[in-house]
Amino acid sequence: MTRVVLVRLAWMLPILFGVSVVAFALMRALPGDFAQAAAGTADLTPEALETIRRGLGLDQPIWAQYLVWLGGLASGDFGSSFVTHKPVLGELLPRLAVTAELTLMAGAMAMALGVFTGLASARLRGRTDWFVRGFNGLLLAVPNFVVATLIVLLAGLYFPELGIFNYTPFFTDPLGNLGSMLLPAFSLALAVSVTISENTRAAVLEVSSQDFVMVARAKGLRPGAILRNYLVRNALTPVITVTGLQLASLLGGSILIETIFTIPGMGQYLFDSITSRDYPVIQAIVLVAAVIVLLVNVLVDVAYARVDARVSYG
Amino acid sequence: MAEARSIVDPALDTRPIAEAPPARKRRHLLLALGIAMLLAMLLVTALGPWIAPYDAIATSPDSLAGPSTQHWLGTDSIGRDVLSRLIIGGRTTLLITFVAVSLAVAAGLVLGLVSGYVGGLADELIMRGLDIVFAFPVFLLAIAVVAALGPTVPNLILTIAIVYTPIMARVVRAPVLSVKRWDHVEAARSVGVGELRIAIVHVLPMVMSPILVQTSLTLANTIFTVTALSFLGIGPPPPDPNWGGMLSEARQFMELAPLTVIGPAVAIVFATLTFIVLANGLRDLLDVAGH
């Protein structure tokens, strides 16, 4: 077990290194002059530009710049925003918490919906199965930002008193906060529920054909007990894995959803930074998101290996 | 035996679900539906400039008009005909999608074939390199690259090609690993066929099925990525229309003119659905195991 964890973590290092190189290279691939972008204006005397350049360490060779940047990252220095000139990390963390809440809520909703439809599909078969699969196919075709936009449109047309843009911070009003996150999380959850639903269906069908379920029936266990203790419990392992692996699309989707519902999370921060060309913020967010996804994927792998003795890593 | 089956809990029934005779007909219906939807979409967008009733970027004082015989889907906030913009916007959106996915498929074919067929160090290097790209959430990577390079059509195409290459390469590589050990490959080698020719003539055709299915799925995903990037304001530059941009622009006044939002929303869903239906039809036809 320890070996599995160590092997997985060791594999992460070269990938993390690669991710950091890509994130760094993205910043230096900016069209035009990086110093000019940092100053936010093209109207600069050559001397002023030179000062900024030296201040940012741009006069050093590129590998030295990379090492300095990497050293900064290690001590939590993600650089300063081009717009507010404040450290990025301080602004990023509270927004990360909001996005984490949205993502977790959406994940929970997707899981509830996906497990329910998947279970119904696998147990009832026939028409229900066809209906669920058709419904899933349709859901898959409606991007989350389209769902969100249509929800906003419907709410605006028919329930104008609902006030769906009233984001409430959690510590001001916990219930109000959860209420204001409900519709955004729902629009994010729909498409993700499809993957969970299809995996639940496949997993339940697979477990159903196992001998121990036959034995359970033969010894007279009630169908409800079999469902609870045998089918769901065993089918849940791959389902949890799949949910974990959906994190990347949840994080990506949260950018769109937060922008639409004006939720002050990481996604909206990214959107604002794109508009104002605040590159250090873009870089920090992409880096943080990639690292989170990477970490969660490793955790999922390790958890999977822990519950399923058949999995081994060489 | 039939009676014995009937008292068994349906969940214990181990027969594959889609084995009943009618399913076979249904399968091809799905593929036919997908092809019909694709042809309809291609026809409308290809004939775009000739069938669009108005100039897609010409403004008029008649803004936010409801549907009428002059403007079937009404007009947007600066009086442009929504239907014309949808038709012309589809050209941009689909062009980016098709070119980008073609590039991703081409790159994936080369990398996957080299990686799977040659193996060894080349395999290690290629797959680990792709792992790095894979580590980024697709959409975030696309945002970062487009934001850095600037939102132009060529940059969008390049970005999308880059983010979808790893998945294509993996889909190509996996079956190549087993096909290259098949007897006909050994036979070809024993009569002196060159390695490059074996890879292209004797291995590649054997692995086309999963590639076709994955290409169709990637097309669906790309529609999402292209329209979502445009929705965030880093799509093809205005005033030329595209579906994601139209949806985003229309949000401001959507309660006054719901069709300005519903039009592009339906177009995006239709395009995505087309490729999903097509992928499922192909999967059934070619008998590719679902993932």
Boltz contact constraints between the chains, C-beta under 6 A:
constraints:
  - contact:
      token1: [A, 15]
      token2: [B, 131]
      max_distance: 6.0
  - contact:
      token1: [A, 15]
      token2: [B, 132]
      max_distance: 6.0
  - contact:
      token1: [A, 15]
      token2: [B, 135]
      max_distance: 6.0
  - contact:
      token1: [A, 18]
      token2: [B, 132]
      max_distance: 6.0
  - contact:
      token1: [A, 19]
      token2: [B, 135]
      max_distance: 6.0
  - contact:
      token1: [A, 26]
      token2: [B, 144]
      max_distance: 6.0
  - contact:
      token1: [A, 26]
      token2: [B, 148]
      max_distance: 6.0
  - contact:
      token1: [A, 29]
      token2: [B, 148]
      max_distance: 6.0
  - contact:
      token1: [A, 30]
      token2: [B, 148]
      max_distance: 6.0
  - contact:
      token1: [A, 31]
      token2: [B, 150]
      max_distance: 6.0
  - contact:
      token1: [A, 123]
      token2: [B, 11]
      max_distance: 6.0
  - contact:
      token1: [A, 125]
      token2: [B, 10]
      max_distance: 6.0
  - contact:
      token1: [A, 137]
      token2: [B, 276]
      max_distance: 6.0
  - contact:
      token1: [A, 140]
      token2: [B, 276]
      max_distance: 6.0
  - contact:
      token1: [A, 141]
      token2: [B, 269]
      max_distance: 6.0
  - contact:
      token1: [A, 141]
      token2: [B, 272]
      max_distance: 6.0
  - contact:
      token1: [A, 141]
      token2: [B, 273]
      max_distance: 6.0
  - contact:
      token1: [A, 141]
      token2: [B, 276]
      max_distance: 6.0
  - contact:
      token1: [A, 142]
      token2: [B, 269]
      max_distance: 6.0
  - contact:
      token1: [A, 143]
      token2: [B, 224]
      max_distance: 6.0
  - contact:
      token1: [A, 145]
      token2: [B, 228]
      max_distance: 6.0
  - contact:
      token1: [A, 145]
      token2: [B, 231]
      max_distance: 6.0
  - contact:
      token1: [A, 146]
      token2: [B, 265]
      max_distance: 6.0
  - contact:
      token1: [A, 146]
      token2: [B, 268]
      max_distance: 6.0
  - contact:
      token1: [A, 153]
      token2: [B, 254]
      max_distance: 6.0
  - contact:
      token1: [A, 153]
      token2: [B, 261]
      max_distance: 6.0
  - contact:
      token1: [A, 156]
      token2: [B, 255]
      max_distance: 6.0
  - contact:
      token1: [A, 157]
      token2: [B, 255]
      max_distance: 6.0
  - contact:
      token1: [A, 208]
      token2: [B, 11]
      max_distance: 6.0
  - contact:
      token1: [A, 209]
      token2: [B, 14]
      max_distance: 6.0
  - contact:
      token1: [A, 248]
      token2: [B, 137]
      max_distance: 6.0
  - contact:
      token1: [A, 251]
      token2: [B, 137]
      max_distance: 6.0
  - contact:
      token1: [A, 252]
      token2: [B, 137]
      max_distance: 6.0
  - contact:
      token1: [A, 252]
      token2: [B, 139]
      max_distance: 6.0
  - contact:
      token1: [A, 252]
      token2: [B, 140]
      max_distance: 6.0
  - contact:
      token1: [A, 256]
      token2: [B, 228]
      max_distance: 6.0
  - contact:
      token1: [A, 271]
      token2: [B, 232]
      max_distance: 6.0
  - contact:
      token1: [A, 274]
      token2: [B, 147]
      max_distance: 6.0
  - contact:
      token1: [A, 282]
      token2: [B, 144]
      max_distance: 6.0
  - contact:
      token1: [A, 282]
      token2: [B, 147]
      max_distance: 6.0
  - contact:
      token1: [A, 286]
      token2: [B, 140]
      max_distance: 6.0
  - contact:
      token1: [A, 286]
      token2: [B, 144]
      max_distance: 6.0
  - contact:
      token1: [A, 289]
      token2: [B, 137]
      max_distance: 6.0
  - contact:
      token1: [A, 289]
      token2: [B, 140]
      max_distance: 6.0
  - contact:
      token1: [A, 290]
      token2: [B, 135]
      max_distance: 6.0
  - contact:
      token1: [A, 290]
      token2: [B, 136]
      max_distance: 6.0
  - contact:
      token1: [A, 293]
      token2: [B, 137]
      max_distance: 6.0
  - contact:
      token1: [A, 294]
      token2: [B, 135]
      max_distance: 6.0
